[in-house]
Amino acid sequence: MALAVKGLEGIVAAETKSSFIDGEKGILEYVGIAIDDLARNSTFEETVFLLWNNRLPNKAELDEFTGMLRDRYELPPGMEQRLVALPTSAQPMHVLRTMVSALSMHDLEPNKVDLPSARRKALNILGHVPTLIAYFDRYRRGLPLVHPRKDLSFAANFLYMLNGKEPTPAMVRAFDICMILHADHGLNNSTFTARVIISTLSDMYSAITGAIGSLRGPLHGGANEEVMEMLGEIEKLAKEQGKDAMEVIEPYIMDRLKRKERIMGFGHRVYKTIDPRATFLKTFSKQIAADTGNLKLYEMSSKIEQIMAREVGSKGIYPNVDFYSATTYHSIGLKLDLFTPMFAMSRVSGWAAHCLEQLADNRLFRPAAAYIGPHAVAYAPIEKR
């Protein structure tokens, strides 16, 4: 009997050109291009084109792709009414999962899985997701909905819809970088979920809906929320003790390490060195924190990193992308429960890229299970049980 590999660790289940990861060396590439190069030089729109086409676009291609994406900022008729009928107490990730599924009802050919149709559906979802998130957040806060602007980039338009005013260039760039960094990451749980669903020749809406459900789980997509919760705990503790937050960081971290509790934003299932997505983001998060009056949060994060490097760096436990993306999202004004939806908004691009790969050379996923139950058990009549 074959032995089961729990969590499928180390099992190669698919081939991809989208992203390459070397966890030992701390390498992440999208179609061969280092993530740090993309974060410093690219835009989210260009990165999506790269993932969906396995190459960078020329200017005309990028302009065309950007135009098609902006044409999809507005929701289909009836979706806004459906959204504002939801309870304001609903959690954003549950709302996003439900509303992405509902988008299929506004597609005249929802079940088509030929590659052109799948690309069109992916573009629909990517264009609509920022509007869904921004609309729901404003609705639950009792604020008027701010309709999208086709003259703004993906990042700028989302921040405009969310806050009701044009964001600063620094805020746009910070958000754009976060979108690039979270776009794809190998065959992670949610990406695997999307590929499994699309392998049945189900539709793109179902695949992305399933991926959102996977990402919602706290073992996958909620780490950056937990980082901010940790920073909030430190500030609360400092206030209770009448101290500056910087003074209580060391005892707080050391106490958690002593109790063998996880420090949020550190360590990764794949990386045994510093997460390559965190390298540039660390520098940029300092800049955006300073620009928005949140430098103290960055300084707190930096001190935590120093303590962790001293205590557990030799064990290969380093900051991951969530550690500094949390500070960045907070600095640009995002509420805590919007952090994971931001992850989803970016990762739609990677999920779709993998779905397109799966459809291009499809085979239904059907793994085996190692049976560990009894055999030859006699059926007992109910009166003898």
C-alpha positions in Angstrom: 0.0 0.0 0.0 1.4 3.4 -1.0 1.9 5.8 1.9 0.0 9.0 1.9 2.0 12.3 1.9 0.2 14.6 4.3 -0.4 18.0 2.8 1.1 16.7 -0.5 4.4 18.2 0.6 7.0 17.7 -2.1 4.6 16.2 -4.5 4.7 17.7 -8.0 1.1 17.9 -9.3 1.4 20.3 -12.2 3.7 22.1 -14.6 3.8 25.8 -14.8 5.6 28.7 -16.5 4.0 31.3 -14.2 6.3 31.3 -11.2 9.5 29.6 -10.0 10.4 29.3 -6.3 13.7 28.2 -4.8 13.0 28.2 -1.1 16.5 27.4 -0.1 18.0 30.3 -2.0 15.1 32.8 -1.6 14.3 33.1 -5.2 10.9 33.9 -6.7 10.5 34.6 -10.4 7.5 35.3 -12.6 8.1 33.8 -16.0 11.9 33.9 -15.3 11.9 37.6 -14.1 13.0 38.1 -10.5 10.2 39.4 -8.3 12.4 42.2 -7.0 12.9 43.5 -10.5 9.2 43.5 -11.2 8.4 45.2 -7.9 10.9 48.0 -8.7 10.2 48.4 -12.4 6.8 47.0 -13.4 3.1 47.7 -12.8 0.4 45.3 -11.8 -1.2 45.5 -15.2 2.0 44.6 -16.9 2.6 41.8 -14.5 -0.8 40.3 -15.2 -0.1 40.4 -18.9 3.2 38.6 -18.2 1.5 35.9 -16.2 -1.2 35.3 -18.8 1.0 35.4 -21.8 4.4 34.2 -20.5 6.1 37.3 -21.8 6.2 41.1 -21.3 4.0 43.2 -23.5 5.2 45.9 -25.9 3.6 49.3 -25.4 0.7 48.8 -27.8 -0.2 45.4 -26.2 0.0 46.9 -22.7 -2.2 49.8 -23.7 -4.7 47.5 -25.2 -4.7 45.2 -22.2 -5.0 48.1 -19.8 -7.9 49.5 -21.8 -9.8 46.2 -21.7 -9.3 45.9 -18.0 -10.5 49.4 -17.3 -13.6 48.7 -19.4 -14.5 46.1 -16.8 -14.3 48.4 -13.7 -18.0 49.0 -13.8 -20.2 46.1 -12.4 -22.8 44.4 -14.5 -26.4 45.8 -14.1 -28.0 44.5 -11.0 -24.8 43.6 -9.2 -24.7 46.8 -7.2 -28.3 46.2 -5.9 -27.4 42.6 -5.0 -24.3 43.8 -3.1 -26.2 46.4 -1.0 -28.8 43.8 -0.1 -26.1 42.0 2.0 -25.9 42.5 5.8 -23.4 45.1 6.7 -22.0 42.7 9.3 -20.9 40.3 6.7 -17.1 39.6 6.5 -15.5 40.9 3.3 -14.0 37.6 2.2 -17.4 35.9 2.5 -18.9 38.8 0.5 -16.2 38.6 -2.2 -16.6 34.8 -2.6 -20.4 35.1 -2.9 -20.2 38.1 -5.3 -17.6 36.5 -7.6 -19.8 33.5 -7.9 -22.8 35.8 -8.7 -20.8 37.3 -11.6 -21.4 34.1 -13.6 -25.1 34.9 -13.8 -24.3 38.0 -15.8 -22.2 36.1 -18.4 -24.2 35.0 -21.4 -21.8 32.0 -21.9 -20.7 31.2 -18.3 -19.8 27.5 -19.0 -17.4 28.0 -22.0 -13.9 26.9 -21.3 -12.1 27.5 -24.6 -9.1 29.6 -24.0 -10.4 32.9 -25.4 -13.6 32.6 -23.4 -11.6 31.7 -20.2 -9.4 34.8 -20.7 -12.4 37.0 -21.1 -14.0 35.6 -17.9 -10.7 36.1 -16.1 -10.5 39.7 -17.2 -14.1 40.2 -16.1 -13.4 38.9 -12.6 -10.1 40.9 -12.3 -11.8 44.1 -13.3 -14.8 43.7 -11.1 -13.2 42.5 -7.9 -11.8 45.9 -6.8 -15.2 47.5 -7.3 -16.9 44.8 -5.3 -14.6 45.2 -2.4 -14.6 49.0 -2.4 -18.4 49.2 -2.8 -19.1 46.8 0.1 -16.7 48.6 2.4 -18.3 52.0 1.7 -21.8 50.5 2.0 -21.1 48.9 5.4 -19.7 52.2 6.6 -22.8 54.1 5.5 -20.9 56.0 2.9 -22.1 56.7 -0.7 -20.6 54.4 -3.3 -17.9 55.9 -5.4 -18.0 54.7 -9.0 -14.8 53.7 -10.8 -12.8 55.9 -13.1 -11.5 54.5 -16.3 -8.8 57.1 -16.5 -7.1 55.7 -13.4 -4.8 52.7 -13.1 -5.9 49.5 -11.3 -4.3 50.5 -8.0 -5.3 54.2 -8.2 -8.9 53.4 -9.1 -9.3 51.0 -6.2 -8.0 53.5 -3.7 -10.1 56.2 -5.2 -13.3 54.1 -5.0 -12.4 53.1 -1.4 -11.6 56.5 0.0 -13.6 58.8 -2.2 -10.6 60.9 -3.2 -7.6 60.5 -5.5 -4.7 58.8 -3.6 -1.2 60.3 -3.6 1.3 58.9 -6.0 3.2 57.3 -3.1 0.1 55.4 -2.0 -0.6 54.2 -5.5 2.9 53.0 -6.0 2.8 51.2 -2.6 -0.4 49.5 -3.4 0.7 48.6 -6.9 3.9 46.9 -5.5 1.8 44.9 -3.0 -0.4 43.7 -5.9 2.7 42.7 -7.9 4.2 40.8 -5.0 1.1 38.8 -4.2 0.1 38.0 -7.8 1.4 34.4 -8.0 3.3 32.0 -5.8 3.6 28.5 -7.3 1.1 25.8 -6.5 -0.1 27.2 -3.2 -3.3 25.9 -1.7 -5.7 28.3 -3.4 -4.0 28.0 -6.7 -4.1 24.2 -6.5 -7.8 24.6 -5.6 -8.4 26.7 -8.8 -6.6 24.2 -11.0 -8.5 21.2 -9.5 -11.8 22.9 -10.2 -11.0 24.0 -13.7 -9.6 20.5 -14.5 -13.2 19.3 -14.4 -13.9 21.7 -17.2 -16.0 23.8 -14.8 -16.0 27.5 -15.4 -13.6 30.2 -14.5 -16.1 31.8 -12.0 -16.3 28.5 -10.1 -12.5 28.1 -10.1 -11.9 31.6 -8.7 -14.7 31.3 -6.2 -13.2 28.1 -4.9 -9.7 29.7 -4.7 -11.2 32.6 -2.7 -12.7 30.1 -0.3 -9.3 28.5 0.1 -7.5 31.8 0.7 -9.9 32.8 3.4 -8.6 30.0 5.7 -6.3 31.4 8.4 -3.5 28.9 7.5 -3.3 30.5 4.1 -4.4 34.1 3.6 -4.9 35.8 6.9 -1.3 36.2 8.1 -1.0 40.0 7.4 -4.1 40.6 9.5 -2.5 38.7 12.3 0.7 40.9 12.0 -1.4 44.0 12.6 -3.2 42.3 15.5 0.1 41.6 17.1 1.3 45.2 16.7 -2.0 46.3 18.2 -1.5 43.9 21.2 1.9 45.4 21.8 0.5 49.0 21.7 -2.3 48.0 24.1 0.1 46.3 26.5 2.4 49.4 26.5 -0.6 51.6 27.3 -1.6 49.4 30.2 1.9 49.5 31.6 2.4 53.3 31.0 5.3 52.7 28.7 6.3 53.4 25.1 5.5 50.6 22.8 9.2 50.2 21.8 10.0 49.3 25.5 7.6 46.3 25.6 8.5 44.7 22.3 11.5 42.7 23.6 9.7 41.2 26.6 6.6 40.5 24.5 8.5 38.7 21.8 10.7 36.8 24.2 7.7 35.7 26.2 6.0 34.3 23.1 9.1 32.5 22.0 9.5 31.0 25.4 6.0 29.7 25.2 6.8 28.4 21.7 4.1 30.6 20.2 4.3 31.7 16.6 5.4 35.2 15.8 3.2 36.4 13.0 4.8 37.4 9.8 7.9 35.2 10.3 8.7 31.9 8.6 7.2 30.3 5.5 6.3 26.9 4.3 8.6 27.3 1.3 11.3 29.8 2.1 14.3 28.9 4.4 15.8 32.3 4.0 14.3 35.8 3.7 11.2 35.9 1.6 12.3 37.6 -1.7 9.0 39.5 -1.8 9.8 41.2 1.5 13.2 42.7 0.4 12.0 45.7 -1.6 8.7 46.0 0.3 10.6 46.5 3.6 12.3 49.6 2.2 9.1 50.9 0.6 7.0 50.3 3.6 9.3 52.6 5.6 8.8 55.3 3.0 5.0 55.0 2.9 4.9 54.8 6.7 6.8 58.0 7.0 4.8 59.7 4.4 1.5 58.8 6.1 2.5 59.5 9.7 2.9 55.8 10.6 6.6 55.6 11.1 6.2 54.3 14.6 4.6 51.1 13.3 7.5 50.6 10.9 10.0 51.1 13.8 8.1 48.6 15.9 8.2 46.1 13.0 11.9 46.7 12.5 12.7 46.1 16.1 10.7 42.8 16.1 12.7 41.8 13.0 16.0 42.5 14.8 15.0 40.4 17.8 13.8 37.6 15.7 17.0 37.6 13.6 19.0 37.3 16.9 16.9 34.6 18.4 15.8 32.4 15.5 17.5 33.6 12.3 19.9 30.7 12.6 16.9 28.3 12.2 15.9 29.9 8.9 13.0 31.9 10.3 12.9 35.2 8.6 10.2 37.9 7.7 7.8 36.9 5.0 5.8 39.2 2.7 3.0 39.5 5.2 5.2 41.2 7.8 5.8 44.4 5.9 2.7 44.3 3.7 0.6 44.6 6.9 2.3 47.9 7.7 1.9 49.1 4.1 -1.8 48.3 4.0 -2.4 50.0 7.3 -0.5 53.1 6.2 -2.6 53.6 3.1 -5.8 53.4 5.1 -7.1 49.9 4.7 -9.2 48.3 7.5 -7.8 45.1 9.0 -10.5 42.8 7.5 -9.7 44.1 4.0 -6.1 42.8 4.1 -7.0 39.3 2.9 -9.3 40.6 0.2 -6.3 42.6 -1.0 -4.4 39.4 -1.3 -7.3 37.9 -3.2 -7.6 40.9 -5.5 -4.0 40.5 -6.6 -4.0 36.7 -6.7 -6.9 36.5 -9.1 -4.2 37.2 -11.7 -2.2 34.1 -10.7 -5.2 31.9 -10.2 -6.4 32.8 -13.7 -2.9 32.2 -15.2 -2.8 28.7 -13.7 -6.4 28.0 -14.9 -5.4 29.0 -18.4 -2.4 26.6 -18.2 -4.5 23.8 -17.0 -7.1 24.3 -19.8 -4.3 24.4 -22.4 -3.2 20.8 -21.5 -5.9 19.5 -19.2 -6.1 16.2 -17.3 -8.6 15.8 -14.6 -7.1 15.8 -11.1 -8.0 12.5 -9.5 -5.5 11.5 -6.8 -5.7 8.3 -4.8 -6.3 7.9 -1.1 -4.6 5.4 1.2 -7.4 3.5 2.9 -6.6 2.9 6.6 -9.9 1.5 7.7 -11.0 -2.1 8.4 -11.8 -4.9 5.9 -14.4 -7.7 5.6 -16.7 -6.3 8.3 -19.9 -8.1 8.5 -23.1 -6.2 8.2 -25.0 -6.3 11.5 -28.8 -6.1 11.5 -30.1 -3.1 13.4 -31.6 -5.2 16.2 -28.2 -6.6 17.0 -26.3 -3.3 17.2 
